[in-house]
Amino acid sequence: MESASPPEGPVTKVNIGRLTNAIFAFVLLLLFKNVRIPSFSDYLAGSVNTGEFGYMQLPDIFSFLNAFLIIAMIWVITFHLFHQLVRVDRMYLYLHLAMMMMVIFIPVSSHMNVMFPGRSIFPVLFHANMLAAGMLLAFLWWHISSEPSIRRPGIGRVQLECTTMKVLYLPATAVAGMFLANLDLGHTQGIYLATMLAFVLTTLYSRKRERFDREAGR
């Protein structure tokens, strides 16, 4: 007699995946709307010339590119964790939705850094936003790795270690960013570029280790 498989839960994986992609698309739309496009009225006002207006756009452009890369990195990590599931349970659903809520706030907290430059609370709030998103990702991975009933079978030791390192990079960087922001340093959101580099290097290192283990096992 075959054992009954655990119930899927309140929402299926397909629906969660569709909702997640829709939320990320909405977040990118919010992010793009924060970039000011030069208009005809800017030239009619005559307050700045073309070169000055372009220079004034640099903080917006940097903020947009940085936030876009951060959102892309979170999107990759989120779906990497998502593919380690065989089913969605209630705890995963609640943690996932809470993490999505933190992602929605990224364009807002990022834009506040441009609107209120200098010494203010907004850089700290941006890093606090990233810390909350990173901690929820870490809780998601902890829940997946500690629940065999929802985890995809056959995940190797190297992949487990690699994923654990990746989900810890974001909250660790956020803590460092909050420290730097309290020192009144400018453009502290750029610290997440180092996180993205560490993310890529960890992926390459894990693939090299997996290839070495396969060759050693022959």
N, C-alpha and C positions, 0 to 999 in steps of 0.2 A: 504494500500500500504506500503510495507516494505521500510524503509529508506536505502539508499545505504551506504554501509560501506566505510570508508575512504580508499583511495588507499594504497597499500602495500608500495610503495616507489620505489626507484631505484634498490634496492637489497632485496631479501627475507630473512627471518630469517634463513632459512635452509642454504643458501649460506654464510651468515655472520657467523653462527656457525661453518661451515666447515673451512672457512678461518681462523677463530680465533684459532681453534685447530691446524691447520697446522702451524700457526705462533708460537704458544707456543711450538710445537714440534721442530721447527727450532731453537728457542731460547735455549731450553734444549740441543740441539746438539752443539750449539756454546759454551754453558757453559761447557759441558763435554770435549770439545776440549782444553779448557784452563788448564785442569789438566794434569800435566806432568807424563807420565808413565815411570818407570825405564827401561832403555835400556841396552844392553850389552856393549855399548860404555862407559857408566858411570863407569862400573867396570874395563874396560880396561885402562881407563885414570888413575885410581888409586889415584885420587885427594881426594876422600872421601871414607870412609868405609860404610858398609851397615847401621849402626846405624846413622851416620851423614846424609846420604842421606835421610833416613826416617824422621829425624828431620827437614830437609830442606823442606820436603813435607807438613809439618803441615800447614803453611799459605795457600798453595794451597787447601788443603783439607777443611780447615775451610771456606775459601772463597767460595768454591764450595757448601758446605752444606748450608751455610747461604743464598747464592744467589738462590739455588734450593728451599729452603723453602719460600723465598720471592716471587719467581715466582709462586710457588704453591698457595700461599695465594692470589696473584693477580688473578690467574686463577679462584679460587673459587669465589672471589668477582665479577669478570667480568661476570661469568655465572649466579651468583645469580641475578645480575641486568638484565642480558639478559632474564631470565625467568620471569621477571616482565613485559615484553613487550607482546603486542598482535600483533604488527607490527613494522617495522623499518621505520623511516622517515629520511629525509636527514640530519637533525641536529644530530640525534643519530649516523648516519653512519659516519659523519665527525669527531665527537668527538671520536668515537670508533676506527677509523683508526689512529687518532693522538695518542691515548693511546697505541695502538699496536706498533707504532713506538718507543715510549718511552720504552716499554717492551723489544724491540729488543736491545736497548742499554745497558740493565742491565748486560749481561755477559761481555761486553767491559769495562764499568765503574767499575765493580767489579774486573776484572782482573788487571786493572791499579793500584788498591790498593796493590796488591801483587808484581807487577813489580817495583813499585816505593814506597817502604816503607819510613816511617819517615815523616818529614815535607814537604808536597807538596800540590799541588792544587787538586790532584786526589781524596782524600777522600771527599772534598767539592763537586767535580763534581759528585761523586757517589750519594751523598745525594740530590744534585740538580736534578739528573735524577729521583730519587725516588719521590721528591717533584712534578715534572712535571707529572709523572704517577699518583700520588695520587690526584692531583688537577683535572686532566682530569676524573678520576673515580668519583670525587665529582660532577663535572659538568654533567657527564652522569646521575648520580642519581637525580640531581636537575632537569634536563630536563625531565626525566621519571616521577618524582613525580609531576611536574607542568603541564604535558600534559595528561589530562584524555583520549584523543583520542588514545594514544599509550600504556597507562598503563593497565595492567591486572586488571579487576574489582575484588573487594572483598579483597583487601589488608588491613589487620587490622592495628589499631593504634600502637600496640606493634611491629609489623613487620616493620612498617615505621620508628619508633624510633630506632629500632635495626640496621636496614640497614644504617640509617643516621650516627649512631655512628661508624659503621664499616668503612665506606668510609672516615671518618674524621681521623681515627687512623693513616693511612699511611702518609698523608701530615704533620700531627702534629709531628710524629716521625722524618720525614725528616728534619723539621725545627730544632728539638732538636739535630739531628745528625750533621747538619751543624754548630751549635753552638759548639758542642763538638770537631768537627774536627778543628775548628778555634783555639781551645785551645791546639792543637797539641797532642791530646790524640790518642793512637793507637787503632786499631781494633774497630773503632766507628760503623762499619757496623753491629756489634753484637747487637746494640740497637734494631734492628727489631725483635729480638727474644721476646722482651717484647711486641711488637705489635701483634705478633702471639698469645701470651698468652692472651692478652686482647681480641683478636678476638674470641678465643675459649670460654673465660669466658662470653663474651657478648652473644654468641649463647646459652649457657647453661642458662643464666639468662633470656633471652627472651622466651625460651621454658618453663621455670618454670612459668613466668608471664602469658603466654598464657594458660597453664594448669590451673593455679589458676583462671583466668578469666572465663574459660569454666565451672569450678566447681562452681564458685560463681553465674553464670548465670542460673544454674539449679534450 
